[in-house]
Amino acid sequence: MNNSSIVSINDLSKQDILSLLDDAAFFEQHPDSKILDGKLIATLFFEPSTRTRLSFETAVNRLGGKVIGFSDPAATSTSKGETLKDTIKMVANYVDLIIMRHYLEGAARYASEVTDIPVINAGDGAHQHPSQTMLDLYSIFKTQNTLDGLTVTMVGDLKYGRTVHSLLMALSHFDVRFNFVACPELQMPEEFITFCRNNNIRFNISEDFNAEVINESDIIYMTRVQRERFSDLMQYERVKDLYNLHNAMLDDSKPNLRILHPLPRVNEISQDVDDNPKAYYFQQAKNGVFARQAMICRALGITNFRDLIK
């Protein structure tokens, strides 16, 4: 096992997070370099992705590295019955870092335990998505100039949404108050509610996405109800359109409010919000390149990149 792997946001201390945010800001100012010249990175995506895979591959390419991998496991030996362990150990022979997305919770942790090269978790089931969390944190910090004293409202699929789970854990290091807005079927899992209570984290649970909640928020984090997480499609149809954000709903909101979304969206954010200066989800996606550049360098143990970039 390589101790430089980033599998869970819980692997990172508050100081680690602040350091990565500082590194991300540096890479935003210096996105192109040859830091990874001679390094080969594998992107193993056992689950479909557009933004995460392209963002990671852009980060590697802008750092001067090279990428191998796959985005369709049906075209690999896993379709022939090869185990995850064998796939990881085989790929580890060729590369310096593995970036992996998998549909099973715990798959990234397992991968990090069967290889000596670092692994970055690009999402495992409904569990963790630490690189999304880092770009979310960077987006919040950029727009609010702080991670303290904020009210963060999470809306939609809080049960299966690994992005909100990871973000909650990361923001637990800071002075943040949460609103959890979801229907009973999709509320924040009890383990996270218990975590909040045990750590004196202020939160409110609501089924109503109303003006009071919107107008007290500094960040609204909208989420898609994920059809792929439902075994009961009838339940999905009942809950998929319960929470929608329209531009008129923002009329009395705080000037500093920013709307975030991990994307892709379906109809939970109306397109009439896109031109509102409080909409930040496309810039948020762009921030992913810089946050992931920082994470890649950390996983590879490259700490002197400021000296390497002139």
C-alpha positions in Angstrom: 0.0 0.0 0.0 1.2 3.5 -0.8 0.5 6.0 1.9 0.3 8.9 -0.6 -3.0 7.6 -2.0 -6.1 9.9 -1.7 -9.0 7.5 -1.3 -11.2 9.5 1.1 -11.5 13.1 2.0 -11.0 11.7 5.6 -7.4 10.9 4.5 -6.8 14.7 4.6 -6.4 16.8 7.7 -7.5 20.4 7.8 -3.9 21.5 7.1 -3.7 19.1 4.1 -6.9 20.7 2.7 -5.7 24.2 3.2 -2.4 23.3 1.6 -4.1 21.7 -1.4 -6.3 24.8 -1.8 -3.2 26.9 -1.9 -1.6 24.6 -4.5 -4.8 24.8 -6.6 -4.6 28.6 -6.6 -1.0 28.3 -7.8 -1.9 26.0 -10.6 -4.7 28.3 -11.7 -2.1 30.9 -12.2 0.4 28.4 -13.8 -1.7 25.7 -15.4 0.9 24.5 -18.0 4.2 23.0 -17.1 6.5 20.0 -17.5 6.3 18.9 -13.9 5.1 15.4 -14.9 7.5 14.9 -17.8 8.3 11.2 -17.9 5.3 10.3 -15.7 2.6 8.0 -16.9 -0.9 8.1 -15.3 -3.6 5.5 -15.6 -7.3 6.5 -15.6 -9.4 3.5 -14.9 -13.1 4.3 -15.2 -15.3 1.3 -14.4 -18.3 3.7 -14.2 -19.3 6.3 -16.8 -17.9 9.8 -16.4 -17.4 12.9 -18.6 -16.3 15.8 -16.4 -14.2 13.8 -13.9 -12.3 11.8 -16.5 -11.7 14.8 -18.8 -10.8 17.0 -15.9 -8.2 14.5 -14.6 -6.8 13.9 -18.1 -6.6 17.7 -18.8 -4.8 18.1 -15.5 -2.2 15.4 -16.4 -1.7 16.8 -19.9 -1.3 20.4 -18.7 1.3 19.1 -16.2 3.3 17.5 -19.0 2.4 13.8 -18.2 0.9 11.1 -20.3 -2.3 9.2 -19.8 -3.4 5.6 -20.5 -6.5 3.9 -19.4 -10.1 3.2 -20.3 -13.6 4.6 -19.9 -15.5 1.5 -20.8 -14.8 -1.6 -18.8 -16.6 -3.7 -21.4 -13.6 -3.3 -23.6 -11.2 -4.6 -21.0 -10.4 -8.0 -19.5 -12.8 -7.4 -16.7 -15.5 -8.4 -19.1 -13.7 -11.8 -19.3 -13.9 -12.2 -15.5 -10.6 -10.6 -14.5 -10.7 -9.5 -10.8 -10.2 -6.0 -9.7 -7.1 -7.1 -7.9 -5.5 -8.5 -11.0 -6.4 -5.5 -13.1 -4.9 -3.1 -10.5 -1.7 -5.1 -10.1 -1.3 -5.5 -13.9 -1.8 -1.7 -14.6 0.5 -0.8 -11.7 3.4 -2.4 -13.7 3.1 0.3 -16.3 2.3 3.6 -14.5 3.3 5.9 -11.7 -0.3 6.7 -10.5 -3.7 5.2 -10.8 -6.9 7.3 -10.9 -9.9 5.1 -10.5 -13.7 5.5 -10.6 -15.7 2.4 -9.6 -19.4 1.6 -9.0 -18.6 -0.3 -5.8 -18.1 1.4 -2.5 -14.7 0.6 -1.1 -13.2 -0.3 -4.4 -10.7 2.5 -4.4 -9.5 1.6 -0.8 -9.1 -2.0 -1.9 -7.1 -0.9 -5.0 -4.8 1.2 -2.8 -4.2 -1.9 -0.6 -3.1 -4.2 -3.4 -0.5 -2.0 -5.1 2.5 0.0 -4.0 1.8 2.9 -6.3 -0.6 5.7 -5.3 -4.3 5.7 -6.1 -6.6 8.6 -6.3 -10.3 7.8 -5.9 -12.4 9.4 -8.6 -15.6 8.2 -7.1 -16.7 4.9 -5.6 -20.4 4.1 -5.6 -22.3 6.4 -3.2 -19.3 6.5 -0.9 -16.6 9.2 -1.6 -15.5 11.6 -4.3 -12.5 13.4 -2.8 -11.4 15.2 -6.0 -14.9 16.6 -6.5 -14.8 17.7 -2.8 -11.5 19.6 -3.3 -12.8 21.5 -6.4 -16.0 22.2 -4.4 -13.9 23.6 -1.5 -11.8 25.6 -3.9 -14.9 27.0 -5.5 -16.3 28.0 -2.1 -13.1 29.5 -1.0 -12.7 31.5 -4.2 -16.2 33.0 -4.1 -16.4 33.6 -0.3 -12.8 34.2 0.6 -13.2 31.9 3.6 -14.4 28.5 4.6 -15.7 29.7 8.0 -18.9 31.4 9.1 -20.9 30.1 6.1 -24.3 28.6 5.7 -24.2 25.8 3.2 -27.5 24.4 1.9 -27.5 21.0 0.2 -30.5 20.1 -1.9 -31.8 17.0 -3.6 -30.3 13.5 -3.4 -28.5 13.6 -0.1 -28.8 9.8 0.4 -26.9 8.5 -2.6 -25.0 11.7 -3.4 -21.3 10.9 -2.6 -20.4 14.6 -3.4 -22.5 15.9 -0.5 -21.2 13.2 1.9 -17.6 14.1 1.1 -18.2 17.8 1.2 -19.9 17.6 4.6 -16.9 15.7 6.0 -14.4 18.2 4.6 -16.3 21.2 5.9 -16.5 19.7 9.3 -13.0 21.1 9.9 -14.5 24.6 9.6 -17.2 26.7 11.2 -20.1 25.9 8.8 -23.8 25.6 9.3 -25.8 23.2 7.1 -29.3 23.0 5.7 -30.2 19.5 4.4 -33.1 19.8 2.1 -34.5 16.6 0.7 -37.6 14.4 0.7 -37.7 11.6 3.4 -36.5 9.0 0.8 -33.4 11.0 0.0 -32.4 12.6 3.3 -28.9 12.7 4.6 -28.1 9.2 5.9 -28.3 8.8 9.7 -24.5 8.1 10.0 -23.8 11.7 8.8 -26.5 13.2 11.0 -24.9 11.3 14.0 -21.5 12.6 12.9 -22.9 16.2 13.0 -24.4 15.8 16.4 -21.3 14.2 17.9 -19.1 17.0 16.5 -21.4 19.9 17.4 -22.0 20.8 13.8 -25.0 23.0 13.4 -27.6 21.7 10.9 -31.2 21.9 9.9 -33.3 19.2 8.2 -36.1 20.3 5.9 -38.3 19.0 3.1 -39.1 22.5 2.0 -36.8 24.4 -0.3 -38.3 27.8 0.5 -37.4 31.4 0.4 -36.2 31.4 4.1 -33.7 28.7 3.4 -32.5 30.2 0.1 -32.1 33.7 1.5 -30.0 32.7 4.5 -27.6 30.6 2.3 -24.1 31.6 1.3 -23.7 28.4 -0.8 -26.6 26.4 -2.4 -25.3 23.0 -3.5 -27.9 21.5 -5.9 -27.7 17.7 -6.8 -29.2 15.5 -9.4 -31.5 12.7 -8.3 -29.4 9.8 -9.7 -31.4 7.3 -11.6 -28.5 4.8 -11.6 -28.6 4.5 -7.8 -32.3 3.4 -7.7 -33.2 -0.3 -7.9 -36.9 0.8 -7.7 -37.6 3.0 -10.8 -41.1 3.8 -9.5 -39.5 5.4 -6.5 -37.1 7.4 -8.8 -40.1 8.7 -10.8 -41.8 9.9 -7.6 -38.8 11.9 -6.3 -36.9 13.0 -9.4 -38.5 16.4 -9.9 -39.3 17.5 -6.3 -36.6 20.2 -6.1 -36.0 22.7 -8.8 -34.2 26.1 -8.7 -35.5 28.9 -10.9 -34.0 32.4 -11.3 -36.9 34.2 -9.7 -36.2 32.2 -6.5 -32.9 34.1 -6.1 -34.4 37.6 -6.1 -33.9 38.3 -2.4 -30.9 36.1 -1.9 -27.5 37.3 -0.4 -25.2 39.1 -2.9 -22.4 36.7 -2.1 -24.6 33.6 -2.7 -23.2 31.1 -5.2 -25.0 28.1 -6.8 -22.9 25.0 -7.1 -23.7 21.7 -8.7 -21.4 18.7 -9.4 -23.0 18.2 -12.8 -24.4 16.8 -14.9 -27.7 18.5 -14.2 -31.1 17.4 -15.5 -33.8 19.9 -14.6 -33.0 20.6 -10.9 -31.5 24.0 -12.0 -33.5 25.8 -14.6 -31.5 27.2 -17.5 -32.8 30.7 -16.7 -30.4 30.6 -13.7 -27.3 30.2 -16.0 -27.0 34.0 -16.7 -27.4 35.0 -13.1 -24.0 36.0 -11.6 -24.7 33.8 -8.6 -24.6 30.7 -10.9 -21.1 29.2 -10.5 -21.4 25.6 -11.6 -19.5 25.9 -14.9 -16.7 27.8 -13.3 -16.8 25.2 -10.5 -16.1 22.5 -13.2 -13.2 24.5 -14.5 -11.8 24.7 -11.0 -11.6 20.9 -11.1 -8.5 21.0 -13.3 -6.5 23.1 -10.8 -7.7 21.1 -7.7 -6.8 17.8 -9.5 -3.4 19.1 -10.5 -2.7 19.8 -6.8 -3.9 16.3 -5.8 -1.9 14.6 -8.5 1.3 16.3 -7.4 0.6 15.4 -3.8 0.0 11.8 -4.6 3.2 11.6 -6.5 5.1 13.3 -3.8 6.0 16.3 -6.0 6.4 19.1 -3.5 8.9 21.4 -5.2 6.7 22.3 -8.2 6.9 26.0 -7.5 10.7 25.8 -8.1 10.1 23.8 -11.3 7.8 26.4 -12.8 9.6 29.6 -13.8 
